[in-house]
């Protein structure tokens, strides 16, 4: 006779059934105690009388479940993961198996199978630092979080780069993704230009305290600072558009965009690897399709369905706002110096030399590198006279690369020349003494 494995539940049922047989407890009372029906109590009594204690044990105990995963299908799934998705997380691998390989079991079934064969290791959770939760904004377009994420996005198939990320706070939708070499003012201008033309004008932007967004120094001459307003070029443009710019005090404060950066760093490189993408240009084309799939997978509905976006007015000309603006004083010879170049103003009809001398002009620099000089709203003609070779102001995002490049050049130039053994310097005499001066290299 096979061994009978009983649990606490079975033991309790036997004790109650004994009392029913002794007539100290009715069937209705037994059903209430065991939380089953009186009909089930009668079934248990019959099996208990016929088979004893083994009749109380469930008939399917010890047998394979009716919904047990097919071992052959699981083996095929694990083989596919080893071949194509070896470094994928369980969730991402499960999504690919469902989408491309007809796998119809749950994520947990796959995880347990991967744990059994050692393809997945349970990671110890880091110590949790609790921060006060901030509720999502209620309307789409009420708050857009923006950030740049430096990472080896192409896993060595293309140069290391940054991914600019715009995400809506209310819905978690990705609004803009773009691969760029570095975070620069012009790159963020391009992102805002795309956003405004695609969705409209948001109420506010949420960013870190990088020098692109916020003036963090009292020193003059910073490349990203607008002379006219004292704001950064980006801050001045948002002020002209009426978009509030909010600065986070810590990375945790802008947790939504930080979390999506980690998710993208895990998923996006693998997706591009599967799609055979090996360059920034191919990657940027792929991002439009990827955003749609990502938003369908992770976005949520806002608390208020109406969008908070507003349309641009006729006066809000992006070609005149999303540019870098600088103030320069016109010399007596009607010249202004800008970015190591000397610009000679060509007088327009109605303007005299005396009127313009010493006046403050506005120099506009757009994303194409084109320069426009404006005086009281009127565009002035000019010609370039001289190119100066002076020190260049470098954006802080590019500073490390510039320093590394300069260090390499100085290292190559600083190699000392060692004179040959028969060089005249080695036999040099002092005054009338014939004692040679020894020069050690």
Secondary structure, DSSP 8 states (H G I E B T S, - for coil): -------HHHHHHHHHHHHHHTTSS-HHHHHHHHTS-HHHHHHHHHHHHHHGGGGTS-TTTTS--TT---HHHHHHHHHHHHHH-TT--HHHHHHHHHHHH---S-HHHHHHHHHHHTSS-----------------SSTTS-EEEEEEEE-TTTTSS--EEEEEEEETTT--EEEEEEESS--HHHHHHHHHHHHHHT-B-SEEEE---TTTS-----S--TTB-TTTSSBHHHHHHHHHT-EEEE-SSGGGGHHHHHHHHHHHHHHHHHHHHTT--SHHHHHHHHHHHHHHHHHHH----SS-S---B---TT--HHHHSSEEEEEE--TTSEEEETTEEEEEE--TT--HHHHTT-EEEEEE-TT--EEEEETTEEEEEEEEEE--------HHHHHHHHHHHHHHHHHHT------TT-GGGG-B-TT---B-----
